[in-house]
Amino acid sequence: MASLDFCDKHNMVAFLEKSSGSTGFHQIIDFLNQSHICYALTKKPEVCVSFIKQFWRSAETLTDDNGGVKINATIDGHSLSITEGSLRRHLKLDDHDGLTSIPTTEIFEQLALMGYHTDSDKLTFWLCSLYT
């Protein structure tokens, strides 16, 4: 496993409020506020930096008995296991039968409906990663 360095930009949350400077984004803000991922985007739990570092130092991926992937780690001597189900439950993602991917063509169609047009057929996503 690659050695991962801790990044101080963790637990960043979205502020889904409409302001006068974001009028072009009001439609997107409405969409995100009504989305099942709103809770996961906007809540900022208190997380100790030492816990995050301990987690990533000890994290390993395993396959469970049902063929699903889980992450096992140890924090302050306590073993924990993270599964897709536990993430969905704690982030309140009640969409177990929801979409797992969206075709690129559909993304561009929806962006065009919101007024965003491009000559390119490629998307660039800028993600804030825990690690660089």
Contacts in CASP RR format, 6 or more apart in sequence:
PFRMAT RR
TARGET T0000
AUTHOR 0000-0000-0000
METHOD contacts of the structure
MODEL  1
MASLDFCDKHNMVAFLEKSSGSTGFHQIIDFLNQSHICYALTKKPEVCVS
FIKQFWRSAETLTDDNGGVKINATIDGHSLSITEGSLRRHLKLDDHDGLT
SIPTTEIFEQLALMGYHTDSDKLTFWLCSLYT
1 60 0 8 1.000
4 56 0 8 1.000
4 130 0 8 1.000
4 131 0 8 1.000
5 131 0 8 1.000
5 132 0 8 1.000
6 49 0 8 1.000
6 52 0 8 1.000
6 53 0 8 1.000
6 56 0 8 1.000
6 130 0 8 1.000
6 131 0 8 1.000
7 129 0 8 1.000
7 130 0 8 1.000
7 131 0 8 1.000
7 132 0 8 1.000
9 128 0 8 1.000
9 130 0 8 1.000
10 47 0 8 1.000
10 52 0 8 1.000
10 130 0 8 1.000
11 44 0 8 1.000
11 45 0 8 1.000
11 47 0 8 1.000
12 128 0 8 1.000
13 41 0 8 1.000
13 42 0 8 1.000
13 43 0 8 1.000
13 44 0 8 1.000
14 32 0 8 1.000
14 41 0 8 1.000
14 42 0 8 1.000
15 42 0 8 1.000
16 29 0 8 1.000
16 32 0 8 1.000
16 33 0 8 1.000
16 38 0 8 1.000
16 41 0 8 1.000
16 42 0 8 1.000
17 29 0 8 1.000
18 26 0 8 1.000
18 29 0 8 1.000
22 29 0 8 1.000
27 114 0 8 1.000
28 114 0 8 1.000
32 38 0 8 1.000
32 41 0 8 1.000
36 92 0 8 1.000
36 93 0 8 1.000
36 94 0 8 1.000
36 95 0 8 1.000
37 91 0 8 1.000
37 93 0 8 1.000
39 91 0 8 1.000
39 92 0 8 1.000
40 91 0 8 1.000
40 92 0 8 1.000
40 93 0 8 1.000
51 75 0 8 1.000
51 76 0 8 1.000
52 130 0 8 1.000
54 73 0 8 1.000
54 74 0 8 1.000
54 75 0 8 1.000
54 76 0 8 1.000
55 73 0 8 1.000
55 75 0 8 1.000
56 73 0 8 1.000
56 130 0 8 1.000
56 131 0 8 1.000
58 73 0 8 1.000
58 74 0 8 1.000
58 75 0 8 1.000
59 71 0 8 1.000
59 72 0 8 1.000
59 73 0 8 1.000
60 71 0 8 1.000
60 72 0 8 1.000
60 73 0 8 1.000
61 69 0 8 1.000
61 70 0 8 1.000
61 71 0 8 1.000
61 72 0 8 1.000
62 69 0 8 1.000
62 70 0 8 1.000
62 71 0 8 1.000
62 72 0 8 1.000
63 69 0 8 1.000
63 70 0 8 1.000
64 70 0 8 1.000
64 83 0 8 1.000
68 83 0 8 1.000
68 84 0 8 1.000
69 83 0 8 1.000
69 84 0 8 1.000
70 81 0 8 1.000
70 82 0 8 1.000
70 83 0 8 1.000
71 81 0 8 1.000
71 82 0 8 1.000
72 79 0 8 1.000
72 80 0 8 1.000
72 81 0 8 1.000
72 82 0 8 1.000
73 79 0 8 1.000
73 80 0 8 1.000
73 82 0 8 1.000
74 80 0 8 1.000
85 96 0 8 1.000
87 93 0 8 1.000
88 94 0 8 1.000
88 95 0 8 1.000
88 96 0 8 1.000
104 121 0 8 1.000
104 123 0 8 1.000
107 123 0 8 1.000
108 118 0 8 1.000
108 121 0 8 1.000
111 117 0 8 1.000
111 118 0 8 1.000
END
